[in-house]
Amino acid sequence: MENTLQCVFGWKSRHNEAHGRSPALGGKVLHPERAFHGRSGYTMSLTNSDPDKTARFPVFDWPSIEVPAVRFPLERHRAEVEAAERRARELAKAAFAAHPHDIACFIAEPVQGKGGDNHMRPEFPRYPHAGDNARGLGLMCAFDAPDPRSRDTVVTRVREEHKVLLLPSGERSVRVRPALTVMEEELGLALRALEFGPSTMPSAVS
């Protein structure tokens, strides 16, 4: 965790500097409440599940969001869980607005062990807003992004980070046009790239 945070702080500082912003920005981490990420250095600023863990140590005032924990059985509580997820996303947007270019990353436990064994739906992070209206006829497939900027972010990052070529279409659509000779393994690579690519959309907000 310490090494990861140092890496993202260094990257965000250089990213800001390259875009004409102060390199002193980029020193905050967005994280959920009731988290536990360790007892050393930076990680204590991400540990808020037990006050005794950090009571005698200085911590950074980093922004946090509510935990949209699943209440089981999910089928019975889906509406309240989805409402909690919407609140958490609104808090995240507010944090980005309050700290422009100063949030280096978002760190969360899919299951908060120390904080109460709180489960979060896989859809919550960076996936429900990634795309919808999936459609296709044979190999002519497409889906819609939330907005043009998000669409362009996905197309660029999937290409640069995963070497998968997607095509922008219309105002906010992404179209997929694999060759007739495409193999099942290649389709698998593309699907895995899309699993990661859209999850980077929140950076468009920052």
KAQUIUR-V103320 format. One record per pair of residues at least 12 apart in sequence whose ideal C-beta (glycine too) atoms are under 6 Angstrom apart, sorted by the first residue. I is the first residue (numbers start at 1). GAP is how many residues later the second one is. D is the distance in whole Angstrom. If there is no record, write none. Layout:
I & GAP & D
I & GAP & D
//
This chain:
1 & 36 & 6
1 & 37 & 5
1 & 42 & 5
2 & 39 & 5
2 & 40 & 6
5 & 37 & 5
8 & 96 & 5
8 & 97 & 5
9 & 95 & 5
12 & 14 & 3
12 & 92 & 4
13 & 13 & 5
16 & 85 & 6
21 & 80 & 5
25 & 76 & 5
25 & 77 & 5
26 & 78 & 5
28 & 34 & 5
28 & 71 & 6
28 & 74 & 5
28 & 75 & 5
29 & 33 & 5
29 & 76 & 6
29 & 78 & 6
30 & 33 & 5
30 & 65 & 5
30 & 73 & 5
30 & 76 & 4
31 & 15 & 5
31 & 33 & 6
31 & 76 & 5
32 & 33 & 6
32 & 35 & 5
32 & 76 & 5
33 & 15 & 6
33 & 31 & 5
33 & 34 & 6
34 & 15 & 5
34 & 33 & 5
34 & 78 & 6
34 & 81 & 3
35 & 13 & 6
36 & 13 & 5
36 & 78 & 4
39 & 14 & 6
44 & 13 & 6
44 & 15 & 5
45 & 14 & 4
45 & 15 & 4
45 & 17 & 5
49 & 65 & 5
49 & 66 & 4
63 & 32 & 4
65 & 23 & 5
65 & 26 & 4
65 & 27 & 5
66 & 21 & 6
66 & 22 & 5
67 & 51 & 5
68 & 16 & 4
68 & 17 & 4
68 & 20 & 5
68 & 56 & 6
69 & 49 & 4
70 & 49 & 5
70 & 51 & 6
85 & 39 & 5
96 & 109 & 5
96 & 110 & 5
103 & 103 & 6
126 & 73 & 3
126 & 76 & 6
129 & 17 & 5
130 & 68 & 3
131 & 12 & 4
131 & 14 & 6
131 & 67 & 6
132 & 12 & 6
139 & 39 & 5
141 & 35 & 4
142 & 31 & 5
142 & 33 & 4
143 & 31 & 6
144 & 28 & 6
144 & 29 & 5
145 & 27 & 5
147 & 25 & 6
148 & 23 & 6
148 & 24 & 5
149 & 55 & 5
150 & 51 & 5
150 & 54 & 5
151 & 21 & 5
151 & 23 & 6
153 & 48 & 6
153 & 51 & 5
154 & 43 & 5
154 & 44 & 5
155 & 13 & 5
157 & 40 & 5
157 & 43 & 5
158 & 35 & 5
158 & 39 & 4
162 & 31 & 4
164 & 26 & 5
164 & 29 & 4
//
